[in-house]
């Protein structure tokens, strides 16, 4: 019965840890999507401003200047997008490794406690057996 309770405790801790890892992963995914949405909104606003500026351009030189600035801004946004994507992936991986380490530590502690309890029970059983054998020997000596 004790082994079954220990197994249930280990299983419960495993499920709790898995649920926590899933929650953190989902939260990180939401943060990443929110960041991507911010970038997309910024791109839309920038695109609108650029279209207005291009419509007001009065010469080829102004169009070239605007084109150069737009290309630079777009490249910056692409770099920002991919940077945030990789940063979020790194954070997810780091958090996942921390969660796995915490799970491993808790599981190891649970297993160590279970093993210590079994050793303690086994030692108690050996002690009882030795005492019973001593009692039996004493009883045999008295009858002899």
HELIX and SHEET records of a PDB file:
HELIX    1   1 UNK A    2  UNK A   56  1                                  55    
HELIX    2   2 UNK A   60  UNK A  143  1                                  84    
END                                                                             
